[in-house]
């Protein structure tokens, strides 16, 4: 039966060692053989994987055929859902609307000085050492501190929050430990939401506790799930891209020198890094039987939508494996498309641009310490999770 539906492949984003070893290039290997294929993993619904830009772009926008509601994500408190990620319009629109103005380009811009201060504080903490493990000492610390400041959470508890997030994201960790870590994060969020209900401030948490959907305030679990998505959504994504970005500039002194000589190149360099090292593999559930880009999808099937696969399609991006920091046009899908397009895209761009500027102001020359020790990862947020750099 399934044979009639098209080509099959054993690919599984959660467990594929090839994807973990090369989270970007592996899409080129798959694309050489397939535009789309069906995987039948144990204990999972049939999953279609697309390797080309156009079906991925269309699926991200077509929320009537590809729903986010039924995508099963296990949150620490059980069968709850990420808000607003695991919702479809019009319900999704009402929840997203609550904070959309806080993530506009202008709102992000207003954070420039505070983001820069956090960035400098971190780089200054290790610049004299002459070396750093970028992912742990910088890339994860930086978005965590910015998130905490935006939310109005106590930034002096950043290490605590990070260690819980580590447990939550760790591979091979037991279900109980993961649940405890998740509950600790929920606890920190709920505690602060309660404080804002009693005493409002000018922060994102106050905006969420005061916001209304269908004429009512959000419940505590809804507030916690919203807060959790904002944290987790902006943590590993920014951290992974930062590590990829500094690896690229460590290995390409000509690009490093070009952006130092011409800071106007920073924005296009950031866009190209986002394109070439797209980190999100997202998913949807098919709502009805249909023919989609030559693919006979059926209600209940899952689809795997990789932003990296889309961003490396040679039909849309000439010479996609070359990183060209002047690439233009560069309409990549790193931030997704359609109703769920990344809420934090302007903030993320700013964080990356400021990191490039401030790092190179202090550390203009650096190299990868031991390329064999770079660790990459697969899964829903792919990337680099260990990168040693040295200078001086
Ligand atoms: C370079 C860093 C980032 C990348 C590559 C990225 C990528 C993405 C992508 C691809 C999606 C869409 C997922 C889907 O369609 O299923 C998304 C959604 C989202 N992102 Fe980001 N993201 C980044 C940083 C951030 C930051 C810093 C925040 C906020 C603090 C954030 C908050 C969100 C939220 C709330 C959503 C869900 C939006 C919705 O469902 O309406 N992201 N992100």
Boltz pocket constraint, residues with backbone or C-beta under 6 A from the ligand:
constraints:
  - pocket:
      binder: B
      contacts: [[A, 60], [A, 83], [A, 84], [A, 85], [A, 86], [A, 96], [A, 147], [A, 229], [A, 230], [A, 231], [A, 233], [A, 234], [A, 235], [A, 237], [A, 238], [A, 241], [A, 279], [A, 280], [A, 282], [A, 283], [A, 307], [A, 333], [A, 334], [A, 335], [A, 336], [A, 337], [A, 339], [A, 340], [A, 341], [A, 342], [A, 343], [A, 344], [A, 345], [A, 347], [A, 348], [A, 349]]
      max_distance: 6.0
